Amino acid sequence: MPEHSESTPSDAPTTRAEARRSAEASRASASTPSAPASRRGADISRALERHDRRIGWMDLLRGLSILLVILHHSTQIVAYRIDEVPAFFEFLSAFFAPFRMPMLMFLSGLLVAGSLKAPTGPYIWGKVRRILWPIVVWTLVYAVSERIVGQGDYMPWELGFWNTYLWFMQFIFAYYVIALLIRWVPVWAMVAVPFVAMFFIPGDLELLQRFFYLMPFFFLGAFIEKHWDQYARLLHVGLAWALLVIPVAIAVYSGLDDRWARDAGADGGGGLWYDPVWAAPAMLGILILVRLTASAPDVRWLAPVRFVGRYSLIYYVSHYPVFAALGWLAMKAGISDPGIGLLVIFTVTVAVSTGFALLGRRMPVSLLFELPKRIRTARKTAPAHSR
């Protein structure tokens, strides 16, 4: 889930028409079979460094991850409000658990270096207006809705008030601040230190352990951005295809572990959810998946998924209240089939979030998701002769 700060000065197109033509030319050259792999890798590296253009494969992976998050949460609300969902969907949710949120963190980390090229003031303001602001707005939305249905009675000064589904964005904001404060520290150290630290955090401090679990994925993205050409050369496409068995095996084991735990009567099931032991294999799996996706052409039929990835922040912050309300309505309506309930809740949630995405750049709806770049009142001066 990226936070796209204002682009740093560059030789990028200055008009929308020029930007569109440039983007189309870039896509055409990237998808041309005759283009050398090294040339395309360099193009991706420059785009990451400049931080001023969309990268289709990043939007694709981000969109897939967000849709999987919505599916996972829809599965949870159906089990809570209607009945246990079919075992296949429980398996599917656990299948993607090792990569769903870590992939979002990795993709956000890929954009850190380009974002840090901005001066400190604009950098901080960009994070405040496009990460911290929606956290505050949608925490208030969540808290009010919880109070209405009688399930929460926290005040803003209490920790429980902020302990919501927005923990992921809170983590991202913290990681961006850390990246700014210790930009002099080698990036590899910011991968290694939290990776080691997560093993020493007690399991009962679940949120803190999760914070240190995901931090290495974020800074691994920043490290790969700095060394993209070497990464693309060492993990060439042929090798990545051969190693694809690794992330697939990890995902299958996660799904089976959840199934075995449920059959044994474990509360909440199993699966590889933020387990420090599996962090390194998950990182390797993400590197493989990213390499393969980055080498694939942007096919048109996946454009809707890339759209979700482009507006991932809007989908993330808006989906939870929507599907929670739908789960409550499904229960009140007497829907008893969990399969139908899951299909309806997932589809409608994505549709409503898409509506927010389509309107999310227009005032006043945009204020739900970001503050304007400049907050100031335009002063209108009337002509001297008018009264």
Steps between C-alpha positions, in 0.01 A plus 500: 500500500697785381507859606595690186663825600546786261749423228843647519608727214596299195479496125155339516224622264338822617152453353249219538505433127880471502487280809245272334704471182814432703326233706362330189844505339654353815243219511548425134878482531477291816269245338698473174662154486807637323583744782807377692437389856768735630335797328166422658656451842663840470165656406338353812793615713469858371126503558550386859771756558307791351177401674298694242314239297277197546662158478246248374634188666515675838137605466414141404664344805359769726152456356510123541615538860222747582235276344633209706478715813135579423430131434664401828300755698180401318566141604536612860178704510300219339627253761410751774160614374365206298675165530831326438613553142584206273838347580638604162479870592664440836780319318525780243530765771779310676663415163578867433576594863882484466502752211189718516602774746879451462463562125324832567783598734767401249336703223476804728869464582587504130386864492693627802816612320309703242287654772804594708634710213246765599601759763420408859202734528314377190592141590341527846200694373442238230487226763274704728246590235486161325563250779444657841193698394298200369605306811338767718190539280423131466583423862229750591263337249576159649465620859166669434362192325615279788326727748179496294481120504606489864828313455748769600515783750857628483608862512764654266755518783470126567719245323203285404356787299789470251526120504312441174542345158711805410800357685656429159501866401627597844794267439569650157496852642745394771729332247508812282590713802772253599636505144529878523659512845766237429563553131873487581469136615572238230175354373619144551531575873134607507415159361722304737436678832118469513528149356709396801292707744174324414634174646546661843154655534260295714218341308237664720612841365340411170476846347860589588630174359302563182655848479851356499395209279385728217776760532765284324264455203462879472874567508572199280297685237715808557815287467383340175416843358860609556635185336229424246734432208713256700186331635352463152830364368560247780140380519440479127160394371601142424631449852193667649273257315706209632476636856126567480450172682622673819218756545246244378620244755491760779145601408380139478652417837334806655160391368550141616622613842178696543295199393683268740459746787126532437459124481679477834256749650745792532327830566546726198679239290864509393696624203824697473385830648798720592707206624866616535624156397339544158605860438812416297326245273218752447753768400657262247155416368415868454826564314414217262142615445606860445765402247255294297227764511742778404600306187142438384320735256208714618208308353179695453265256674679561830435876481227482772747343742758767419229760566453354849876517551515860386241601760599242760487747788137587423403134473677415824359774723145477364447125471483413868203715604320395182535125544427526874172678424418245230563214742260654750237556228541140377435373851192724537374387159518139611755383243602153616715376211862604573605445138241742368570740785873500421442560130260788565710666770826476305346623173309790653797605714725516194230688308449761773875545544530542123241776522714672762804457275321659204394796714805507723684772308204737501410743772350458754531118485877531466517638855416151624829375362748786489552862587561751221862566410465854633258605772435865459205726434505680171459869570262666262551872457204694365560782246544839665204649322254226594273536801 
